[in-house]
Amino acid sequence: MIITIVLSVYPMSLSPVWNGTIPGHRDQYERMAQSILNGHLYLEYEDVDPRLSEMENPYDPQARKELGIYYHWDHAFYNGKYYMYFGIVPVVLLFLPYQLLTGNALTTYKATQIFTVGTILAIFALFDFLRKKFFPKMPFDLYLILSMVLSFVSVWYAIAAPALYCTAIMSAVCMEIISLNLMVRVVWDSEQKKGRKMAELSGSFLCASLAFGCRPTIALSGILQIMLFYLHLHELKSKKKSMKACLTAGIPCLVTAILLMWYNYARFGSIWEFGQHYQLTVADQRLYSLFAGFRLDKIINGLVYQFASWSPIQGKFPYISYEGILFAFPVFWCIAAFLQDSVKKEIKEKHLTAIINILIALIIGITVFDSVYTPYMVTRYQLDVNFLLGIACFVAVGFRCETAKNRGWNRFVWITAVMTLLILPLLILVPYDGNFTEQNPQILTQVEKMIFWWR
């Protein structure tokens, strides 16, 4: 676990584009913390071009280009002021406390490092609990290699490009994994004391609701938590206990929802608007709402890009490019174990069929949501679903270990895991998105010489 954390966190400091040396538009969380301390919710810029407000449609990128208007990239612009459309929760959890305690701004990539550490810790803990509860026949070494590789896969893009975009993603992933960690213990840890179970139930729903203030797309995975909560209510068999559980779970959700709605209304006059429709980016985001952006061809292309796109092998190191999830990470092939009749029977006997179906549906649903609400899919959106795929993969392997009668299955899991571990460093080395190899191309030459030292 420590090795996984170090290898994930250290490279985040290498690229000047992402480590704060060249902040560009990637210091919005830092600016937001300072704005709150100054008593307002807009970002403080003194170079606001007045022509933006005079435009008929300032969100049309082509119109901005034709008029030669200067603007701050990837900010929300509304009523003459710039706002941050990224979720406010990371600011409240890390940036504000840090600035209040130290008097200095927290560099954005460091927040990503913190959320990445939390994610990895939570993944190891979640898989450890699931192994002990459901998969006693899973070898400990298999648990370790899966925890390691599925942690890397869940955070991989953030390793190369950590600031801002991946701060939002990793904060939401961290909240969701912690939430699921707490929830599975509420449902299946029968040895816990009542008071601790109620605290974990409240904490679980608090983390799940905070995810909406990080990245709403990822927060949709809270549907899985609601299904687990339903199992918990079913076990209580008492209206009084069920009501108490609902209040324990509902109060943190209600308080968080009210605060987020107030935050939205105070900025944009709508409790539902996070700033998505007011972005100054590659396209007019108002064209990509649930109904306006719902096109079957776009959704199918998004699913193919996310899961099944393929880039030919290249003749130059690192030889590969970004690919769909199923080609980039062979460990996910293990999910095919769900198709085994013996695994289906085991899942059915443990009354987990609905949970597994919802887990798979969420992976597809979140990808559809990404395709509808964005002009086009980008590689970092893989992180929106990789942690869910990681859970599905671990569970599939676990049930297969309970039903398999030979060692061939374990060898297959090890092979796909090792293949994934070999591919991941190459993906991180691909020069792209301002990462450290794009900024310093000589690094690729140095790494290639280290690998092929005999040449």
C-alpha positions in Angstrom: 0.0 0.0 0.0 2.8 2.4 0.9 4.6 1.5 -2.4 1.4 2.2 -4.3 0.9 5.6 -2.6 4.5 6.7 -3.2 4.5 5.7 -6.9 1.2 7.5 -7.4 1.9 10.7 -5.5 5.6 11.5 -6.3 5.3 12.0 -10.1 2.5 14.6 -9.6 5.1 17.2 -8.7 7.2 16.7 -11.9 5.4 18.8 -14.6 5.6 22.6 -14.3 2.2 22.8 -16.0 0.6 20.9 -13.1 2.8 21.6 -10.0 2.0 25.3 -9.8 5.1 26.6 -11.5 2.9 27.6 -14.6 -0.5 27.9 -13.0 -2.5 29.2 -16.0 -6.1 28.5 -15.3 -5.3 25.6 -13.0 -5.2 27.7 -9.8 -9.0 28.2 -9.5 -9.3 26.3 -6.2 -6.6 28.5 -4.7 -8.3 31.7 -6.0 -11.7 30.5 -4.7 -10.4 30.0 -1.2 -9.0 33.6 -1.3 -12.3 34.9 -2.6 -14.2 33.3 0.2 -11.8 34.8 2.7 -12.4 38.2 1.0 -16.2 37.7 1.5 -17.5 36.9 -2.0 -18.0 33.9 -4.4 -16.6 35.3 -7.6 -13.0 34.9 -8.6 -10.9 38.1 -8.4 -9.6 39.1 -11.8 -8.8 42.7 -12.8 -8.6 42.0 -16.5 -12.2 41.3 -17.3 -12.9 42.3 -20.9 -16.1 44.4 -20.9 -16.9 43.2 -24.4 -17.7 39.7 -23.0 -20.8 41.1 -21.3 -21.8 43.0 -24.4 -21.7 39.9 -26.6 -25.0 38.4 -27.6 -23.6 35.0 -26.7 -20.3 35.1 -24.8 -20.2 31.3 -24.6 -19.7 30.9 -28.4 -16.0 30.2 -28.8 -16.0 31.1 -32.5 -17.6 34.5 -31.7 -15.1 35.2 -29.0 -12.3 34.3 -31.4 -13.6 36.5 -34.3 -13.9 39.5 -31.9 -10.5 38.9 -30.5 -11.8 39.0 -26.9 -9.4 38.1 -24.1 -10.9 35.8 -21.5 -9.9 33.3 -18.8 -10.1 29.8 -20.2 -12.4 27.2 -18.6 -14.0 29.6 -16.1 -17.7 30.2 -15.7 -18.7 33.8 -16.7 -21.9 35.3 -15.5 -23.1 38.9 -15.1 -19.7 40.3 -15.8 -17.8 38.2 -13.3 -15.8 35.0 -13.4 -16.7 32.0 -11.3 -15.4 28.5 -10.7 -17.7 25.8 -12.0 -15.6 23.1 -10.4 -17.2 21.8 -7.1 -16.7 23.8 -3.9 -16.1 20.9 -1.6 -12.3 20.5 -2.1 -12.0 24.2 -1.2 -14.0 23.7 2.0 -12.2 20.5 3.0 -8.6 21.5 2.2 -7.9 24.8 0.6 -9.6 27.1 3.1 -8.4 25.3 6.3 -4.8 25.2 4.9 -4.9 28.9 4.1 -6.4 29.8 7.5 -3.8 27.7 9.3 -0.7 28.7 7.3 -1.6 32.0 5.7 -0.5 30.5 2.3 -2.4 29.1 -0.6 -2.4 25.3 -1.0 -1.0 24.4 -4.4 -3.7 22.6 -6.3 -1.8 19.4 -7.2 -1.1 18.9 -3.4 -4.8 18.6 -2.8 -4.9 15.9 -5.6 -2.1 14.1 -3.8 -4.1 14.1 -0.6 -7.3 12.8 -2.2 -5.2 10.2 -4.1 -3.8 8.9 -0.8 -7.3 8.8 0.7 -8.5 6.9 -2.4 -5.7 4.3 -2.2 -6.2 3.7 1.5 -9.9 3.3 1.1 -9.5 0.8 -1.8 -7.1 -1.4 0.2 -9.5 -1.2 3.2 -12.6 -2.0 1.1 -11.1 -4.9 -0.6 -9.7 -6.3 2.7 -13.2 -6.2 4.2 -14.8 -7.8 1.1 -12.2 -10.6 1.1 -12.7 -11.4 4.7 -16.5 -11.3 4.5 -17.2 -12.9 1.2 -14.0 -14.4 -0.3 -12.1 -16.4 2.3 -10.6 -18.6 -0.4 -9.0 -15.7 -2.2 -5.2 -15.9 -1.6 -3.7 -13.0 0.3 -1.2 -12.4 -2.5 -4.0 -12.1 -5.0 -5.7 -9.5 -2.7 -2.5 -7.5 -2.6 -1.8 -7.5 -6.3 -5.4 -6.6 -7.1 -5.5 -3.8 -4.5 -2.3 -2.4 -5.9 -3.2 -2.6 -9.6 -6.8 -1.5 -9.2 -5.6 1.5 -7.1 -3.2 2.5 -9.8 -5.9 2.2 -12.5 -8.3 4.3 -10.4 -5.9 7.2 -10.1 -3.6 6.8 -13.2 -4.4 9.9 -15.2 -4.1 12.1 -12.1 -0.5 10.9 -11.7 0.5 12.7 -14.9 -1.9 15.7 -14.9 -2.9 16.3 -11.2 -4.2 19.8 -10.9 -7.7 21.2 -11.2 -9.5 18.6 -13.4 -8.1 15.7 -11.6 -8.5 17.5 -8.3 -12.2 17.5 -8.9 -12.2 13.9 -10.1 -10.0 12.5 -7.3 -11.9 14.3 -4.6 -15.2 12.8 -5.7 -13.6 9.3 -6.1 -12.2 9.6 -2.7 -15.5 10.6 -1.2 -17.3 7.8 -2.9 -14.8 5.0 -2.0 -14.8 6.1 1.7 -18.6 6.2 1.5 -18.8 2.7 0.2 -16.2 1.6 2.7 -18.4 2.8 5.6 -21.6 1.5 4.0 -20.5 -2.1 3.5 -19.5 -2.2 7.2 -22.9 -0.9 8.2 -24.6 -3.7 6.1 -22.3 -6.7 6.7 -20.2 -6.1 9.9 -22.4 -7.8 12.5 -19.9 -7.4 15.3 -20.0 -3.6 15.3 -21.5 -1.7 18.3 -24.7 0.1 17.6 -23.3 3.6 18.2 -20.4 3.0 15.8 -22.7 1.6 13.1 -24.9 4.7 13.3 -21.8 7.0 13.0 -20.6 5.0 10.0 -24.0 5.3 8.4 -24.1 9.0 8.9 -20.5 9.4 7.6 -21.2 7.3 4.6 -24.1 9.4 3.4 -22.2 12.6 4.3 -19.3 11.5 2.0 -21.7 10.5 -0.7 -23.4 13.9 -0.6 -20.1 15.7 -0.6 -19.2 14.0 -3.8 -21.9 16.1 -5.5 -19.9 19.2 -4.5 -16.8 17.7 -6.1 -17.9 16.2 -9.4 -21.6 15.4 -9.8 -21.0 12.8 -12.5 -19.1 10.5 -10.1 -21.6 11.2 -7.4 -24.2 9.2 -9.4 -22.5 6.1 -8.0 -24.3 7.0 -4.8 -27.1 5.0 -6.3 -25.2 1.9 -5.3 -25.0 3.1 -1.8 -28.7 3.6 -1.7 -29.2 0.0 -2.7 -26.9 -1.1 0.1 -28.9 1.1 2.5 -32.0 -0.7 1.4 -30.4 -4.0 2.4 -29.7 -2.5 5.8 -33.3 -1.3 6.3 -34.5 -4.8 5.3 -32.4 -6.4 8.0 -33.7 -4.0 10.7 -37.2 -5.3 10.6 -38.5 -2.5 12.8 -40.2 0.7 11.8 -38.6 2.6 14.7 -35.1 1.4 13.9 -35.7 2.0 10.2 -36.9 5.6 10.8 -33.9 6.3 13.0 -31.6 4.9 10.3 -33.3 7.1 7.6 -32.9 10.2 9.7 -29.2 9.3 10.4 -28.6 8.9 6.7 -30.8 11.7 5.5 -29.8 14.6 7.7 -26.2 15.0 6.4 -27.6 14.6 2.9 -30.2 17.3 3.5 -27.7 19.7 5.1 -25.2 19.3 2.3 -27.8 19.6 -0.4 -29.2 22.9 1.1 -25.7 24.4 1.3 -24.8 23.4 -2.2 -28.1 24.8 -3.5 -27.5 28.0 -1.7 -24.0 28.2 -3.2 -25.5 27.8 -6.7 -28.3 30.2 -6.1 -26.0 32.9 -4.7 -23.9 32.8 -7.8 -26.2 32.0 -10.7 -29.8 32.5 -9.4 -30.6 28.8 -9.7 -30.2 26.0 -7.1 -29.4 23.5 -9.9 -26.8 25.4 -11.8 -23.2 24.6 -10.8 -21.8 26.8 -13.6 -21.7 24.1 -16.3 -23.7 26.1 -18.8 -21.6 29.3 -18.4 -18.2 27.8 -19.2 -15.8 29.7 -21.5 -14.4 26.6 -23.2 -14.2 24.7 -26.5 -18.0 24.8 -27.0 -21.2 26.5 -25.9 -22.0 24.2 -23.0 -25.7 25.1 -23.1 -26.0 22.8 -26.1 -25.1 19.8 -23.9 -28.0 19.4 -21.5 -29.8 16.1 -20.7 -32.2 16.6 -23.6 -30.3 18.8 -26.0 -27.2 16.6 -26.0 -29.0 13.3 -26.0 -28.1 11.8 -29.4 -27.8 8.0 -29.9 -24.8 8.3 -32.2 -22.9 10.5 -29.7 -23.7 8.1 -26.8 -22.5 5.0 -28.8 -19.4 6.8 -29.8 -18.8 7.8 -26.2 -19.1 4.2 -25.0 -16.8 2.9 -27.7 -14.2 5.6 -27.0 -14.4 4.9 -23.3 -14.2 1.2 -23.4 -13.1 -0.2 -26.8 -11.1 2.4 -28.7 -7.8 1.2 -30.0 -4.6 3.0 -30.9 -2.0 1.2 -33.1 1.4 0.3 -31.6 3.9 3.0 -32.5 7.5 2.6 -33.5 8.7 5.2 -31.0 9.0 4.8 -27.2 6.7 4.5 -25.2 5.1 2.7 -28.2 1.5 3.0 -27.1 -1.1 5.8 -26.9 -4.2 6.3 -24.9 -6.8 3.5 -25.5 -10.2 2.4 -24.3 -10.3 0.9 -20.8 -10.6 -2.7 -21.9 -7.5 -2.5 -24.1 -5.4 -0.3 -21.7 -6.1 -2.3 -18.5 -6.2 -6.1 -19.1 -7.0 -6.8 -15.5 -10.6 -5.7 -16.2 -10.9 -8.8 -18.4 -11.4 -10.7 -15.1 -14.9 -9.1 -14.9 -15.9 -11.8 -17.4 -16.0 -14.2 -14.4 -19.6 -12.8 -13.8 -20.6 -14.8 -16.9 -19.7 -18.1 -15.2 -22.7 -20.1 -14.1 -21.0 -21.1 -10.9 -20.3 -17.4 -10.1 -23.9 -16.4 -11.0 -25.2 -19.1 -8.6 -22.9 -17.9 -5.8 -24.0 -14.3 -6.2 -27.7 -15.3 -6.3 -27.3 -17.4 -3.1 -25.8 -14.4 -1.3 -28.7 -12.1 -2.6 -26.3 -9.8 -4.4 -27.6 -10.1 -8.0 -29.3 -6.7 -7.9 -26.2 -5.0 -6.4 -23.9 -6.4 -9.1 -26.4 -5.4 -11.8 -26.6 -1.9 -10.5 -22.8 -1.6 -10.3 -22.5 -2.6 -14.0 -25.3 -0.3 -15.0 -23.7 2.6 -13.2 -20.4 2.1 -15.1 -22.3 2.4 -18.3 -24.7 5.1 -17.1 -21.9 7.5 -15.9 -20.2 7.1 -19.3 -23.4 8.0 -21.0 -23.8 11.0 -18.8 -20.3 12.1 -19.7 -21.0 11.7 -23.4 -24.3 13.7 -23.2 -23.0 16.6 -21.1 -19.7 17.2 -22.9 -18.7 18.2 -26.4 -16.5 15.1 -26.7 -15.0 12.4 -24.5 -11.5 12.8 -23.2 -9.2 10.2 -21.6 -9.4 11.6 -18.0 -13.1 10.6 -18.0 -11.9 7.1 -17.5 -11.3 7.9 -13.9 -15.1 8.6 -13.5 -15.7 4.8 -13.8 -12.4 3.1 -13.2 -12.9 2.8 -9.4 -16.3 1.2 -10.0 -14.8 -1.2 -12.6 -12.1 -1.9 -10.0 -14.8 -2.9 -7.4 -16.6 -5.1 -10.0 -13.3 -6.7 -11.0 -12.3 -7.5 -7.4 -15.8 -8.9 -6.7 -15.8 -11.0 -9.9 -12.3 -12.4 -9.0 -13.4 -13.1 -5.4 -16.5 -15.1 -6.4 -14.5 -17.0 -9.0 -12.0 -17.9 -6.3 -14.8 -19.3 -4.2 -16.0 -21.5 -7.1 -12.9 -22.4 -9.1 -11.3 -25.8 -8.4 -7.9 -25.3 -10.0 -5.1 -22.8 -10.0 -5.5 -21.7 -13.6 -7.9 -18.9 -12.6 -5.4 -17.4 -10.2 -2.7 -17.5 -12.8 -5.0 -15.7 -15.3 -5.6 -13.0 -12.7 -1.9 -12.6 -12.0 -1.1 -12.4 -15.7 -3.7 -9.7 -16.5 -2.6 -7.8 -13.3 1.0 -7.8 -14.3 0.2 -6.9 -17.8 -1.7 -3.9 -16.5 1.2 -2.9 -14.2 3.5 -3.0 -17.2 1.2 -0.9 -19.4 0.4 1.8 -16.8 3.9 3.4 -16.6 3.9 3.6 -20.4 0.6 5.3 -20.4 1.8 7.9 -17.9 4.9 8.5 -20.0 2.9 9.3 -23.2 3.6 13.0 -23.9 0.2 14.6 -23.5 -1.8 17.3 -21.8 1.2 19.2 -20.5 2.6 16.2 -18.5 6.2 15.9 -17.5 7.3 14.0 -20.6 5.7 16.6 -22.9 7.4 19.4 -21.0 10.8 17.5 -20.9 11.0 15.1 -23.9 14.5 14.1 -22.9 12.9 12.1 -20.0 11.6 9.6 -22.6 15.1 9.1 -24.0 16.5 8.6 -20.5 13.8 6.1 -19.5 14.2 4.2 -22.8 18.0 3.9 -22.2 17.4 2.6 -18.7 14.9 0.0 -20.0 17.0 -1.1 -23.0 20.4 -0.6 -21.4 22.0 -3.3 -23.6 21.5 -1.3 -26.8 
